[in-house]
Amino acid sequence: MVLPRVAHASRVCTAMERAWYVAAENETVKGIARRLGMMVYDLVNMNTRIYGLTETSKLRAGTRLRVLAKNLRQYRADLQERAAA
């Protein structure tokens, strides 16, 4: 049985460990998703508590977004590698 993409993505997201990403002033959802290696669709769906959130939404400083913890860990590791080089 093949599940529709939406149902499959929702199930995967709820089963994975999540973390918080704190946005800087005027960051976009699309930019954050790209930086963390996530699909914009998944990031928006994980943050339905933020009314009107779209891929081009500009966020205020301090806005907390739910992200997958594995993506956040990888992003931090990449930043540390760049700082050490």
C-alpha positions as CSV (number, residue, x, y, z in Angstrom):
1,M,0.0,0.0,0.0
2,V,1.4,3.4,-1.0
3,L,0.6,6.3,1.3
4,P,0.0,9.8,0.0
5,R,2.9,12.1,0.5
6,V,1.1,14.3,3.1
7,A,0.2,11.4,5.3
8,H,3.6,9.9,5.0
9,A,5.4,13.2,5.9
10,S,3.2,13.8,8.9
11,R,3.8,10.3,10.3
12,V,7.6,10.7,9.9
13,C,7.7,14.1,11.5
14,T,5.7,13.1,14.6
15,A,7.9,10.0,15.1
16,M,11.2,11.9,15.0
17,E,12.9,13.9,17.7
18,R,12.2,17.7,17.4
19,A,14.0,20.8,18.6
20,W,13.6,24.5,18.5
21,Y,15.2,27.0,16.1
22,V,15.2,30.6,17.2
23,A,15.0,32.9,14.2
24,A,16.9,36.2,13.7
25,E,15.1,39.3,12.5
26,N,13.7,39.0,8.9
27,E,14.8,35.4,8.3
28,T,12.5,33.5,6.0
29,V,11.1,30.0,6.4
30,K,12.6,29.1,3.0
31,G,16.0,30.3,4.1
32,I,15.9,28.4,7.4
33,A,14.7,25.2,5.6
34,R,17.5,25.5,3.1
35,R,20.1,26.1,5.8
36,L,18.9,23.1,7.8
37,G,18.5,20.8,4.8
38,M,14.7,20.4,5.3
39,M,11.9,20.7,2.9
40,V,10.0,24.0,3.2
41,Y,6.7,22.1,3.2
42,D,7.8,20.0,6.2
43,L,9.0,23.0,8.1
44,V,5.7,24.9,7.6
45,N,3.6,21.8,8.5
46,M,5.6,21.3,11.7
47,N,4.8,24.9,12.7
48,T,1.0,25.2,12.1
49,R,0.7,27.0,15.5
50,I,2.1,30.1,13.8
51,Y,-0.9,31.6,12.0
52,G,-0.3,32.5,8.3
53,L,3.2,30.9,8.1
54,T,4.3,30.5,4.5
55,E,7.7,29.8,2.8
56,T,8.2,33.5,2.2
57,S,7.1,34.7,5.7
58,K,9.7,37.1,7.3
59,L,10.1,36.2,10.9
60,R,10.7,38.5,13.9
61,A,13.8,38.0,16.0
62,G,13.1,35.3,18.7
63,T,10.4,33.5,16.8
64,R,10.7,29.8,17.7
65,L,10.2,27.2,15.0
66,R,10.0,23.5,15.5
67,V,12.6,21.6,13.5
68,L,13.9,18.1,13.3
69,A,16.7,17.7,15.8
70,K,18.9,15.8,13.4
71,N,18.9,18.7,11.0
72,L,19.7,21.2,13.7
73,R,22.6,19.0,15.0
74,Q,24.1,18.7,11.5
75,Y,23.8,22.5,11.0
76,R,25.6,23.2,14.2
77,A,28.3,20.6,13.4
78,D,28.8,22.3,10.0
79,L,29.2,25.7,11.7
80,Q,31.8,24.4,14.1
81,E,33.8,22.8,11.2
82,R,33.8,26.1,9.3
83,A,34.8,28.0,12.5
84,A,37.7,25.6,13.1
85,A,39.0,25.8,9.5
